[in-house]
Amino acid sequence: MRVLIQRVSRASVTVNEQTISSIGKGLLILLGIGHGDGEEHAKFLAEKAANLRIFEDEQGKTNLSVLDVKGEAIVVSQFTLYADSRKGRRPSFIDAALPEVAEPLVNRFVGLLNAHGVPTQTGRFGAHMEVEIHNDGPVTIWLEK
């Protein structure tokens, strides 16, 4: 499981010219599911994302989590995080889990984030999405389990 977290001042997801998710301060999380990923991966990474101290405190130090700042999250399924571009010019995505495996695990990750107290919205699995990201910092963190 691969997670790319961006600290945002705001973010939104649009499908067919309709905004389906929108947050202010928080996290935009791109989530890739690979072969062999399961419940333990989702639990570990959801807890890590919820408690990752990447927001600034009063002294300007990154000591606060999304929970501490009462932020929100948007999770967008992103199979392209498993792109393998070592050969040729067209990336291979054979390491990404099939949709019937990935979608329930994405939903489980979202549920776990919510259970940790992070209000979480989503993109639309399998849809062509326009993701607007106002990266704050910029701060971008890669997590993998």
N, C-alpha and C positions, 0 to 999 in steps of 0.2 A: 504494500500500500504506500502510495506516495502522496504527500500533501505539500502544496505550495501555498504558504500563508502570506497575505499582504495586509499590512496595517493600513487602514483606509480612514479618510475623513468622511467619505461617503462612497457608496457603490450601488449599482443597480443591474438588473438583468431584464432584457427586453426580448420577447419572442413575438414574431409577426406584428411588429410595431406596437405591442402592448407591454407595458412594464409589469412584470410578474413578481419582482422582488425589489426592495429598495431599503437601504439602511443608511444611518448616519455613521458616527464613529464606531469602528469595530474591525472585523476581520473579513476579508474576502478569501475564501478557501477553495482552491482548485484541488480536486480529489481524484486520484487515479487508482484504479483497482487492478491488481495483477493476478496472475495464476497463483493459487495457493493462499491468497489472502483470506482472512476469516475474522471471526468475532474477536479474537485476542488482539489482532492488529487494529481493528476499529476502536476497541476499548482503550488501548494504549495511546493511540494518536488523538482521540477525542479528548481524553484527559489532559494530554500534553498541550493541545491547542487551547483548551479552556484556561489553562493555568500558566501559559507561556508569558513571561514578564517582558513585554515588548512595548509597553506604553510608558510614557514619561510621568514621573512624580513631580512634586512641587519644585524639587531641585534640578529637574531636567534629566534625571537618571532613569534608565529603563528598568523600573522596579515594579510596575503594575501590570496585571493581566487584564484581559477583556472583561473578566468578572469584576475586577476592582474598579474599572472605569464605567461600569454598567453599559458596556457596549453590546453590539449585536454581531451576527455573522450571516453571511450568505455562503452556502456550499454549492459549488458548480462541479458536476461530474466532468472529468477531463481525461479521457482515455489517451490523449496525445502525450500525457506525461510519461507514457511507456514507449515513446517513439525510439526506435533504434536506427540511427542514421550513420552507422559506421561504414556501411557498404553502399555504394551508389549514391544517387541523389534523391531517391524517393524513400522516405522513412518507412520502416516496417513497424507494424503495431501488433505483432504476434504475441508479445509478452503481456498485452492488455487482456483482462478477463472478458469473456463474452458477456453481452448485455444481460442475459438471464441470470448470470452470477453476480455481475457488478451492481445492477440496480438495487437489489435488496440490501447489499452491503453499504451502498451509498446512503440508503434510507436509514439503515441501522446507525451509521456514523452520525447522521443528522439527529436522530433520536437521542443518542448518547450526549451530544453537545447540549441539546435542550435539557436533558436530565441533569447535566452539570450546572445548569442555570444560565446558559447562554441562549438568549432568544435567537432562533436560527431559521432563516428562510432558505429557499433553494432556487436553482435554475430548473429547467425542465429536461429530464433525462432523455437523451437521444435527439433533442431538438437543435436546430441552428439558433444560437443565442448571440445577442450582442451584449457584451459585458462591459459596463462602464465602471472604471476603477479610478478613484482619486487616491493614489498611493500616498500615504502620509509619511514623509521622511526623506526619501523612500525607505521603507522597511519591508524586506521580503525574506522569508525564512523557509528553507526546505527541510521537511521531516520525512523520514522513511522508516518503515518497520518491516 
